[in-house]
Amino acid sequence: IGLFSTLFVLILTFLQSNNWKFYLGLAEIIFVVVVCVVELLLRLTHRIEVNLDPADDYLKRVSKGLQIRAAAFFYSFDQVSGLDSAISDKYLTKEFWEELTRYRTNGMFERGKDRGILGNKDISGKYINVLNGMRVTPNQPASAEKKILLFGGSNIITYESQDDKTPSAFLQNQIIKMGSSYKVENHGVGSASIADCMKRLRLTDISQNDIIIFLFGINDVGINSPSKLVSKGLFKKIPFWCEATSLLRDRSRIVDWLYLKTVVLVSTDLKAHPAILKRTITTCYEIVDFLKSKNIEFVLILQPNLYTKKIKNLFENWLRESYPQHWETVVLTGYTVLQKQFCEDKNFEMAIDIFDWSHDSYYLDWAHVNSLGNEIIAQHILNILLDRGMLVSETAPNC
């Protein structure tokens, strides 16, 4: 309003002035007004877009313009409900998905000053409940003195499933059927690497009666890491263009638009990064030594993903082709290194083949599965505990 008022006064003054400095000032004012009008229109458009599809806008913000949905929960319900794996999951309802979307867009993580993920943000809902940073596992025995603690990333906390359809929930129900007094705890946090799990383990109250399970792999081979921002077209000639637009994009919709049109995020390493794999292997052995020193039973499980599935149906092949081709190379080469390193070690289990011979579609994206897939993962964990004698049962129940 102030700029428009100033412009109006200057136009009136124009009738009584022929000074070139006035014309220069008038041009500057007009330029500023045009910029402000464009900024206003872009902000109004942005609000409409957010109201129509908050998932797409949220993805745009957190991915720095990278328009790839690495996780299914970035989709709206209309988009995800058409997937074969979603159609077969009767618990993946619109009401649940809308609750998940609200949780995500309102901030599902506790973050540090560097925006790094510290843990899960608490929430109380109909389908999703997080208390003290842990996804709630229903039916936990109130008087349990022994615990089974599940550590991992999004495949443990499983955002795409209701509280009672997570691996920890399925495992808890089976343990109750066995007559065991163990309480299952879900310590999963989205995007957690094995190093993140190690940090959380050190902060967790554990005893010699407990059993610790780690599910790792998909966050430990280095997809899209490292990467860098690169300018496009004529903007390559402008010094520090990427840095400036990246820094200012949150303050201006015009700069944000320019950023998304002129800057791309490029992977600088199209195969598994040796340093990342070395760090993963080192951390795994640190966990082994730490838990052995405390005389606590544990097992580390290399988790499955779509790329390691040997026989894929038509839907799974379509899903696989929707991601950058180098992702598959990174995952498969990385997993080959991890398998070779750990396959003969009794502290580890290879679970990459648990979906191999099924004709059903469990994957909602390249790494995350539906409720039926969580049930299979829980059964596999239970079988491992029984086979290793960590749990005792006359007959192994079926999930």
N, C-alpha and C positions, 0 to 999 in steps of 0.2 A: 504494500500500500504506500509505504514511504517512497519507494522508487517511482511508482506511477505518479505520485504527487509531484515529485521533483521533475519528472519528465514533462508534466503538464505546465509547470511554472516556466521551464526552459523553452517550451514551445511558444508560450505567450511572449517571453523575452525575445525570441527569435524575430518577431515582427519589428523590433526596434534596434536590432544589432546586425552589423555586417563584419564583425571581427572574426578572423580565422580561428582564433583560440576558442571562441564560443562554439564553432562548428565541430572542432575536435572534441571538446567536452561533451557536446550533444551526442556525438557518435559513440563516445565511451559509455555515456549513460544508457543509450539505446541498446548497446551490446550487453551491458549488465542486466538490463530489464529482460532482454530476450533469454539470456542464460537462466535468470530466475524463473521465468515463465516455463521454460523447458523443464527445469528441475521440479517445479510444482506439478506439471503434467505427468512427469515420470513417477513422482511419488504417489499421485492419485492412481495411476495405472498399477503401480506396485501393490497398493492396498487392495485393489480389485483382484489382482492375481493371487495374492496371499489368501483372500477369502475364498477364491474358487478352488485353489489347489495348494494348500500349505506344504504338502510333501515336496512338490517340485521346487518351490521357493527355498525351503529349508535345505534341500540338496544343493541348490545353486550356491547358497551361502557357505555351507560347511566344506564343500568340495572345491572351493575356489574356482568354480566354473566348470569343473570336470563333470560332464553329464553322463556319468556311468553309475548305475545303481548297484553298488557292490553288495548291498543287503536288501532283502525283500521289504523290510519295514519302511523303506523310503518311498514305496509305492502307495498310492491311494487304494482304498478297498476295491473300487471299480476296476483298477488295473490288475491288482493281485488276484482278485477272485476268479479271473479267467484262466489262471494257470491250472494245469492238470493236477498238480500237487495240492493246490488249494481246494479244488472241487472235491477231491477225495477226503478232505479233512472237514468233517461236519462241525468241528469246534471252532473253525476259523470263520466266525460270524462277523457281520458288519458292525454290530454293537461292540464286540471285543476290539475289532480293528480301529474303530474310532477312538476308543479309550487308549489304545497303544499310540495312535497318532498324536493325541493330546499330550501324552506323557513325553513323547519324543520332541515335539515342537516346543513344549514348555521347558525343556532341558532335562534330560534323563540322567545326566552325570553331575557329580560333584567335581569341580575343576580347580586346579591351582592357578597361581598368578601367570604361569606360562601357558595357560589353557590346557595343560595336560590333564588327562582323566585320573582322578584320585579314587573314584568309586561310584557306586550307584546312588542316585538321589532317591530319598524315601518317597513313597506314594501309597495312598490308601484308596483302592478302587474295588470295583465289582470283580474284575478279572485279573488285575495286576496289582500286586501288593509287594512293596519293598520296605523292610523294617531294619533299621540300623545298617543300611547298605546292602542287606541280603534279600534276595528274592524269597518270599515266603513259601515254605514247603508245607502243604496241608498234612494233617494227621500225624504230626510229630508226637511221639509219646511224651507226656508231660514229665514223667519221672525218670526218663532215660539218663543214664550216667555215661554211656558210651556213644560216640558220634562217628558218622561217616561224612567226611567233608569233601565236597566236590569243588575243585578249582579249575578254572578255565576262562574262556572268553564268552562270546555270545552264544556258543553252542551249549553252554552250561546254564546261563541265565535264561536263554531262549526267549527273546522278546516276542517272537511270532506265535507263542503259545500261551494259553491261560495258566494260572498258577498250578492247577491240578493236572496239567499235561506237560510239565517239564520233566527232564530226565530224573531230577531229584525227587519229584512227586511220584513218578512211576516206581522208582527204586524204593522209596519209603513204603509204599503200599505192599510191595512184594516182601519186604523184610518183616512187616507186620504179619503177613500171612504165614511166614515161617515161624512166627512166635518169638522173634528176636527183639531185643530191647534197644537196638540202635536207633539213634535219631539222625536223620539225613539233613545236612545243611548245604545250601546252595551258595557258594562263594564266587559264582561267575560274575564277570564284569565285561561288558562289550569292549572289543578290540584288545583285550588283555593278551600280552605275549607270555611266554613261560617265565621271562624275567619279572614281569609284573606280578605273576602268581607267586613267585619266590618272595617278593617284597611283602605281599599280603599275608603269606604264610608266616613270616617272621613276626607279624603283628597280631596273629590269631592265637587265641588260647587253645592249646592242644595238650592232650595227655597220652600216656602210654597205652590206654585202652582204645584210643581212636584209630581210625583207618583213613588215610589220605589218598584221594584219587585226583590225578591231573589228566585233563584232556587237552592236548596241545597239537600244534601243527599248522593250522591255517594262518595264524598270526605270526609265524616264526620262520617263514622262508623269504619274506621281503617283497611281496607284490607292490609294484609302484614305488619302490624305495631302492635307491634314491631317485629324486625327480627335481626338475627345475622349471622356472617360469621363462617362457620365450615369447618375444614380441612377433607379431605378424606383419607382413607387407612393409609399407613405408615407415611404420613405427619402429622397425629394427634400428633405424638410423638415429632415433632419439635416445640420448644417454639416460640411463636409469628409468626408462619408461615403465618397465615391469614393477620395479621397486616402488615408484611414486604412486602408480595407480593402485597397487596392492595395499599400500599404506592408507590411501585416502578413500578407497571405495566404500567404506562403511559410513563415511561422512557425506557422501553425495551420490545421488542416483545417476547423475550424468557420468561421473567418474566410474561408477559401478558398471554402467552400460558400456563405456569405452573399454573397461577392463575385460569384460566378457566377450567383446567383439575383437579385441586386438591382442589378447594374451592367452596362451595355451600352457597347460601343465604337461610337460613331456617327461616320460620315463627315460632316465639316462643309463639304465642297465636293464637289458631285456632278457636276462637270465638270472638264476638264483645267485645272490651275492655271497661270496665265500665268507666275508667278515660277519654277515648276519648269521649264517649257518654255524660258524665257529662259535659265536656268542651263544646261540641256542644250545649247542652241544655242551659247552662249558657250564651254562646255567643248570641244565638237567643234572649233570654230575654233582653240582653244588647242592642241589635239592636232595639227591641220593645221600650224600655225605651228612647233610644236616639232619635228615630224618633218622638215618642209621645211628647217629650219635645220641639221639633221644630215644632209641629203641622203639620207634613207632612204625607200624606196618603201613605200606604204601605201594602204589603202582602208578607208573606214568604210561598213558595210552596215546598212541599216535592216531589222531582222529581221521575219519573218512572225509572225502569231498567229491564233488562231481567229476573232477578231472581224473581221479584215481579209480573211478568205477569202470570196470573192464567192459561190461556190456551195457550200452545205453539205449533206451528206447527213443522214439522219434521226438518226443517232447524234450527229453534230456539233451539230445543233440542240438535241438533248436536253442535251448537255454545256454548250452555251452558256446554256441556260435555268437551269442549276443554280447559276449565280453571280448576285450582286446585279446588278440591271438597270443601275445607274449605272456599273458597271465598263465596259460596252460603250461608253457615252457618253464616258467619260474617255479610253479607248483610241482610239476613232475620231476624236474631236476633237483629241486630242493628236497622233496620227499625221498628220492633215490638215495641222496646222501644220508638223510636221517635214518632210513631203513637199514642201510648198510652199517651204520654206526651202532644202532641199538638192537638189531634183530636177534643177536645172540646173548644179549644182556638180560638176565632174569628180572631185573627191576622194571622192564619195559614190556608193553604189549602192543602188537600191531593190529589196529582195528580198521584199516583202510578198506577192507573187503566185505564189511558186514552187509552192504546193500548190493553187492555185485550181481547176485543171481536172481534178484527180484525184478519182475516185470512192472511193478507198481512205481509210481513217481512220488518220491519223498522230498526231493529238493525244490525249495522255493526260490533259490538262487544258486550260485556256484558252491556255497558252503553250508547253508542253513536249511534245516529240514522241518517238515510239518510235525503235528502231534504223533502221527503214526511212526515217523522216523525217530522221534524222541523215545517212544516206547521200545523200539528195537535197540537203541543205544543203552537204555536202562537195563534191558535184559542182558545185553552183552557185558555190561559192567558187573551185573549180578553173577553171571556165569564165571567171570574172571575171579571174583571173590570166593566163589564156591570151589572152583578148581584149585585155587591156591591155598585153600583151607583157612582163609581169613574169616569166612562165615561157614557155619556147619548146618546142614539140612539133610534129612533122609532122602528127600526127592527135590530136585530143582524145579521150582514152580515156573509156569509160563506167564509172561506179562499179558 
